[in-house]
Amino acid sequence: MINRNLDGFEKLPQTLPHFCFEAWRRHAKSDALSYKINDVWENLSGARVIERIKRIALGLAELGVKAGDRVAIISENRPEWSLTDLAILSLRAVNVPIYTTQAVEQIRFILEDSGAKILFVSGKKILRHAENAIQSVERLERLIFFDEGAIPEDSNKSLSLATIEKRGEQIDKIDSSAFETQLAQLEANDLATIIYTSGTTGEPKGVMLTHENFTSTVSAVSKGLPIKPTDRSLAVLPLSHIFERTVFYVLCANGVSIYYCAAFDQLAVYLAEVRPTIMTAVPRLFEQVYHKIVKKGKAAGGYKTQLFDWALQVGQDYWEAKDSHKFVSPVLAVKHSIASRLVFSKWRAGVGGSIRFFVSGGAPLSRKLSNAFWAAGIPVLQGYGMTEACVTCANRPDDSKVGSIGTPFEGIEMRIAESDGEILVRGKNVMLGYYNNAEETAKVIDDEGFYHTGDVGYVDNDGHFFITDRKKDLFKLSNGKYVAPQQVESLLKQSPLVNQAVAVGSGRKQVGALVVPDWETLKQTLKDEGIEAEGSREELCENPYVVKRVQRDAVEFTREMNDYERVKRVYLLPREFSIDKGEMTPTLKIKRGVIDEKYEEAIDEICGS
């Protein structure tokens, strides 16, 4: 596959500003970046985007930002995030992104450990969350707010982004070559960012990535996926995360129009308005969409529900055959065509009606959900990456296997360690190392330059990689058998009754699951089945009928696993696992050590001590 959009890019300096500026100039789109304000979509042309980045960069330079300086950003998705990012990089400075959901102590740690001298803050809401951390960091010289009205009245070191841009505009009028002169000094091996991994244990580690780490990935992904300048994309995953940020650069380099979505609760409306053609997402999004669809289909009643159930089963049968390259009978093909027209067409409309493909990353997506979306004509390409190595591989529209993370992109090596099945990665995409932490760097990058991902899996005869679990998440039962919890959890979340699930049982007799139910669906299901269940969530968690009903689904959905891996009992929890309670990372990964300790008695109860 040859991507003509990148012709000539190899002649450019391998830096992110050069890649993005060249694409914006070449494609000259009126909607290079778009955002919604006061219920109206506002478009920024490619030329306008470049002009604003230039002004921000010159304004920051006047403030004293120079090569190597660390500048942090804490903001939800909005154009200012990307404009500021590329302005920072244009000065050979280093962007330090911070999640808006990061715990206060971690925000303080990141600011102090990175040595950030300037912090960009989106607005009042984020300031309220991070204020205690910010106030305790003496090294911070300036706070710059995207929202001018968010500047504290008593702050003598705060500015607005608009002020920075105005200063930059004046400098540009005096010396029109100042920005280009600065940009000409930028090199491929310059440090572009320090991204602190959220970490399920211990303090976050600062991953150092150069411009070439990113641009090599941009080139590789662009050659591997059919991305077109006519595409539109909706940016809903946090730009502070490596996945969405890398994808942003890929889309920019290919001339794709990017529309910003700051929050998941806006997604349904934005999908209908933007009608994206390609988009990134995480399994949680597909799980939520699927369960809403199923809930609506089941609630229709009568022949409509019968038609819906029939279509779901036809879809599963059809795509299982397609995915395994088995013969699809003419009868099944006709059934699928009918299901597509009568049922799945509504699914496609629900995601905007124009999707060519989604790319899913961050965690495994269950086989059942994957089959359902593919059968509905909504291709979901599972991919794989990590902060330390950007994006490494993915399925392709014409070469996809359900359950796999696909094949490596050009120039990226992946192999399975013979000793323990760990997935290893080598290429220009692999990080320099952890900031101020040579000891941890040496643990994960070996003498051959391979990064040890911590994921275990296998590769099939066609070169498709499969992940079975995180190496450190595998736990051993008292009978000596190892269990991969992510596989168990993926199956449990197929149940519409399950909102969140954590497989447990380390050192115990059997596998159990801590389950946070989907309370609305559970109550309706109990009512439909004639089970009387009243009271608060806490009371329902203690109700044996309620527990048995959820447990029935858990047993059924894990039936395909080995006997020792199946969930035998569940323990219901009234509230979701959360970042605030220290149970999840900002990227929504479960902190298993915290869960094991916090719910030790419950785990003993359902798994046997």
N, C-alpha and C positions, 0 to 999 in steps of 0.2 A: 504494500500500500504506500503510495507516494502522496504526501500532502503538499500541494503546490503553494499553500498559504505561507510556507516557511522558506520558499526559494529565496536565496540571498541572505538568509539570517546567519549562515555560517561565516559570512564575510564581516558581520558586525562584531564588535567587542561582546564577549559572552557575559553580559550583565543584564539585569532585569529592566532598568530604565531604557536601555538601548532597544531591547526586544519590544517592549510595550510602546515606546514612542514611534518606532518604525511602523508597527502595525496600525496604530491610530492614524498616522499620516497616510499610510498606503490605502486603508479602507475608507477613510474620511466619512465615517458614519455620523448621522445626526443624533443617534441614540447609543453612543458608545457605552455610557453609564447612565442609568435612570433610577430615579427614586420618587417616592410618593410623599407629597406634602399637602396637607389640607384637602385630602381626597383627590388630588390631581397629580398625574404622573409628570414629572419634570425630567427633561432630557438634557444630557451634557454631550455635546459633540466631541469627536476625537480631538479637534483643534482646541476646544475649550478646556478639555481635561489636561492637555499638555501645558496650556497657559497657566492654569491654576497650580499645577505641580511646580512649575518654574517659580512662580511667585512665592509659594510656601517655602521652597528650598532657599531662595534668596533671603526671605525674611528670617528663616532659621539661622542662616549663615551670619546675618547681622547680629543675632543674639549670641553668637559665638560657637554655634555648633560646627564641629570640624570632623575630619576623618577619625574614625575609631570611637567617637563619642556614642554612648548608649542613650537612646531616646525611647521611652516606653509609651504604649497606647493601651488604654482601657476604654472600650467602646463596643456597643452593639454594631451590627452590620449597617453601614451607611457609606455613601461615596467618600466622605471625609476620611474614613479609615484608609481607603486605598490611595487617595491623593496624598495623604500625609506619609503613608508607608513609602511610596515611590519618591517623595521629596527627601525623606531621610536617607534613602539609599543613594540618591543622586549626589549627596554630599559626602559619600563614603562613610557615613555614620551607620549605626547599627540599630535596627528596630527590635525592641523587646516587647512583644505582645503579651497582654494579660487578659485572662478570661474575666468577663463581667461577673461570673458566678464564683470566682476564686474566693476562698476563705480569706478573711482580713489578715490573719497571720502569714498566709502564703503571699499575699500582695506585698506585705512588708518585707518578707524574705527576698522576693524577686527584685524589688527595687534596690534593696541594700546589696544583695549579692552581685547584681549586674552593674551596680554603680551608675544607674541612670541619672542624668543631670536634668532632664526635662521629661514631664509626663503630660501626655494628651489625654483629656477626659471628655467624654461626650456631653454629659449634662448633669443636672442636679441629682437625678436618681442614682446614677453611678457614683457621684461624689459622696452622697450620704452613705452608701455602702462601704466605700474605700477610705473615707476621711480619716479614721483613726490610724490606719496604716500610713497614709500620706504624711500626716502631721509628725509622725515619729521618725521620718527619714530626713536627716539634716542635709544630706548631699543634694537633694532636689533643689535646683535653682529656680525653676519655672513650672507653673501649671498653665497649660493652654487648653481652652475649652472650645469644643465645636459649637456649642450653643452659647451665644453671647450673653444671654440672660442668666446663665448659670454661674457667672463669676461672683464669688463671695464679695460682699461689700467691704469687708475688713481685710481683704487680701492685697498685699503690696507686691506680690510676685506672680499674679495671675494675669493672663492676657486672653483675648479671643483669637480664634483662627482667622477671623476677618481682619483683625489688626495686623497679624503676621503677613497676610496676603497684601494688604495695602502697603506695608513697608517694602515688601518684595517688589511690588509694582513700581514704586518710586526708584528703587535701585536699578531695575531693568531699564527705566527711562534714561537714567544717567549713564549706564554701561550696558548696552544691549547684548554684549558678548560675555557677560559675567557668568551666566548659567552654563553656556556651552563650554567655556573654559574650565569650569568646575567639573562638568560631566566628562570631559576628555581625560580627566585624571583617574576615572573609575576603571578598575581592573577585575578580571574574572575571579581572581583568588581573594578579593576583598571580602571580609566578613560582612554578611548581609543582615543576619539576625541571630539572636539568642532566644530560642523558644524553650521555656521551662516545661518539662514533662510533668504532668499532673501527679504521676506516681501513686501507686496503690499502697506503698509503704515508704516511710522516711521523707526527707526533704526533697523538693523538686530538684531536678538536675537540668542545667542550662545547656541545651543542644546548640552547638555552633554550626551554622550553615553559611556557606559562601554563595556568591552570585552563581558560580558555576554549578554548585550543587542543584540550584533551582533551574538554571537555563538548560543544563543537560537533561533534566527531567522534562522540561517543557518540550524540547525537541523530540525526545523519545516518545512521550505520550501523543504528541501531535502526529507522529508518523504511524502510531499504532491504532488510533481511533479516528473514525471519519467525521471530523469536525469541520463545519463550513462557516464562511462569513455570513451566511444567511440565517444562521442559528440564533436563537434567543435563549438565555439562561436566567434562572431565578436563584440568587445567592441567599440561601436560608441558613446553611450551617455557619458557625462562627468563623470569621476571617482570622481570628486568633489561633485557630487550629490549623495544623499543617495541611490537612486534606483540602479544605476549602481555599486556603491561601494559594496552594500550588495550582489548584484548578483555576483560580482567578487568573493567574499568570498565563496558563495554557489558553484560556478562552480569549484573553486580551491579544495574545500573539497570533491567534487565528481569526481575529476580527469579529468575534461573537459579541452581540449586544447583551449587556449584563444589567439585570434589574435587581435591586436590593430588597430583601425582606428581613426586617429587623427582629421579628418574633414569629414563632410557630403558629400563634393564634390568628395571624394574618394570612396564613398560607393558602387556605381554601379560596379566599377572595382573590388573592394575587394570581393563583394558578389560572383562574377563569379570565382574568384581565390580561395577563401577560401572554398566556398560551405558550409556555416555553417548549422548545424542541429538544433540548438536552439539559440535564440537571443532575446534581449530586445530592445524595441523601444518605441517611443511616438506617439500619434495620428497624429501629424504633418507629420511624415515620411510616414505613411500609406495614408494620404490625398494627399501628393505630388505624391507618387507612383501611386495611383488610378487615379488622374487627368491626369498624363502623359500617362497612359494606355488608358484612355478614349479618350484623344486627338489624340493619334496614331490610335486608332480604328476608330474614326470619320473621320480622314483624309484619310483613305484607299480608300474610295469611292466605289460606285457600290455595287456588291453583298458582298464584304468583310465587308463593313460597316453594311449592313443588317444582315450578319451573326453575327457580333460583338454585335449589338443591341439585336438580338434574344438571344444570349448567356447570356448577362447581365440580361435580364428579366427572362430567365429560371433559372439562378443562384439565383436570388432573390426569385422566387417562390419555388424553391427546398429547399433552406435553411430556409426560413420562416416556411415551413412545418416541416422540421427536428427539428428546434429549439423549436417549440411549440408542438412537439411529435404528430403531425397530420399524417394522412395517406398519404404516398407518392404513387401516382398512378404509375402503371407500365409505362404508357406513359411518365409521367414526369421524371421518373427514367432513361428511355432510352434517352430522350432529354438531361438530365443532363450529361449522359455519352458521348454523342456526343459533347456537348459544352465543356466538360472537355478535350476531345481529340483534338478538332480543335482550341479552343480558350484559355482555361484556362491553358493548358500545357505550353503555352508561358509565362503566368504569373509566373508559378512555376520556369521556367528556369530563369526568370528575377531576382529572389531572390536566385539564386544559384542552384536550382534544388534538394536540399537535406533537406530543412527545415522540421523538425517534428512539431515545433510550435514556434511562437513568443509569448512573454509576453509583453503586452502593459500597460503602466502606465503613471501617470502624469496628465491626463485629460481624459474626456469621448471620446470614439470613436463612431461615429454615427452608428445607426442600419444598414443603407443602406451599408456603407463601410464594417462593420463587416460581414454582410450576403455575400457580394461579395467575400471577401477573404476566408471565410469558404467554400463557394460553389466552389471556385477555387482550393480547396485542400491545402489552406494555413491557418492552424488554428491560430487565434489570440486570445490568452487568456488574457482577461482584468483582471488586478489586481489592488491592492490598497495599498498605504502606505503613509508615511509622514516622514519628518526628525525626528520628535519626537517619532516615533514608528517603524522605519524601514519598513519592508514589513509585512502586516497583513493578507491579504487574496488574493485569486485569483481563477479564474475558472480553472478547470482541463480538460485535453484533453477528458476524458470520462464523464465529468459532467460540461458542459458549457452552460450558458444562455446568449444570445446576449443582451447587454445593462446592464448586471449586473457586479459587481466587484467580484463575486464568493462567496466562503464560507471561513471562517477563517481557518488559518493553526492551526495545533495541538498546544494546550497550550495557544492559544490566544483567549480571550473573546471579543465579539463584541455585542453591544446592541443598541437599538434605545431609546433615551430619550423620556419618555412619554410627557414631557412638551412641547417640540418644535421639536421633530423628529431628533435631532442631533445624529450623530453616535459617540458612545463611545467605547474606546478600553482599555483593561487591560491585562497585561501579563509581562513576563520578558523582552519583547522587548521595553517596554515604558521607555523613558529617565529618567535620574536622575532629570533633571530640566534645567532651563535656567541659564547659567553662569552669576554670579553676578547679578541675577535678580529674587530674591525670590518672589517678588510681582507678576510678570507675570507668574511664575510657579504656584502659588496658584490659578490663574485664570483658568488654563487649566487642572490641576490634582486635582480631588476632594478627599474627605475624604476616599472614598472606593478604591482609587487607579486608577480610570478610567480617561483616557486622553480624553478630550473633543476636538474632531477633528475640529470642525467648519464646517463640512460638514453635510448636512441634507439629509435624505433618508428614506428608508424602507427596511424591510426584508420580503421575501415571505414565503410561507408555506414549501418550500424545504430548507430554510436556506440560500438562496442566497440574498446578499445585493445589493441594488440599491441606487445610489446617484442621487438626483434631482438637487442639486446645493450647492454652498458655502453659509453658513448661512448669512455671512456679504455681499454677493453679491446680494441677493434677493432685488429687489426694488419694491416700491409700486407706482402704477399709481394714478392719481388724483381721480379716481373713487374708490380707496381703494383696488383694486385687486393687488395681489402680482405676480411678474414675476420672473422666474428663468432664468437668461440670458445665462448660459452655455448651456441649452437645446436648446434655440433659435439659438445660435451661431453654435452649432453642426450641426443643420439642414442647416443653411445658407452655411456652408463650404462643403456641398455636391455638390453645384453648381460649375461647372468647371470655371465659371466666377469670383469666389470669392477666393481671396488669404487670406485675413484676414477680420474678421468681429467682431464688438463689438455691442451687443444689448444695447440700451439706452432707457431712458424714465422715469427715476425716478422723481416722482412728476408731470409728464406731462399727457396729455390726452391719448396718444397711444404709442405703441412700435415702435421704429425706429431702424435703424442700420447704423453705420459708417462702410463703406466697402472700403477696398483696393482691387481693382480688380486684377485678373491675366491678366495683360495687353496684353500679346501675344495672349492668348485665346480669350479675349474680342474683340480685333481688328479683328481676323480671323472670329469670329462669326458675327460681324457687317458686314464684307465684304460679307460673305456667305448669309446673309439675305438682302443684297442690301441696307444697311444703310450707307450713306456717313458720315464718321467721320474722319476728318484729324486734325492734330495739336498736340501740346504738351500734356502731361498727364494732366497738369493743365487746359488746354483748353477743353480736353475731359471730365473732371470732371464737367464742366459747361454746356456741351452739353446736352440739354434736351432729345434727342434721346438715347444717351448713358446711361443717368441716368435711363430712362424708361426701357431700356433693362435689366439692372442689377436688377432694382426694380421688374420686371416681374418674374425673378428667385426667388428673395427673398420672394415674395408673394406666389409663387407656392410651394417652399420648406418648408414653415412654415404653409401650409394649414391644416395640420393634427392637429395643436394645437388649443386650445380654441381661440375664436375670439379675446378676449382681449390680448392674447399673440402673435398674428400674427404680423409680420412686415408689416407696412402699407407704409412706405416711407424709402428711403435710401439716404445717403449723401456720395458721393464718395470722396476718398482721393488719392492724386497722389503718396504718398510715404508710405512705410510700417511703422507700429508702431515699435519702436526700444528701445533697452536698453539704448543706448547713449542719446536719447532724454528724458529719464526718464519715458517712457510710459509702459515699461515692466520690469519685474524682470529678473535676470540672468537665471532663469528656464522658461522664456518665458511666464509668467503669466501676464495678463493685470493689470495695476494699474488703477482700475476703477475711483478712486477719481481724479487722474491726468487727465484722459481722459474726465471726466465730466466737469472739470474746464477749460481745454484747448479748448474744442470744445463746450462750452456752447451755443454760438449763433447758431451753426449748429444744435445742439440737439433741441433747441427751434423751429427752422425752420421746422424740420421734425416730431417733436412729439407734437408740440403745447405747449405754455408756460402756 
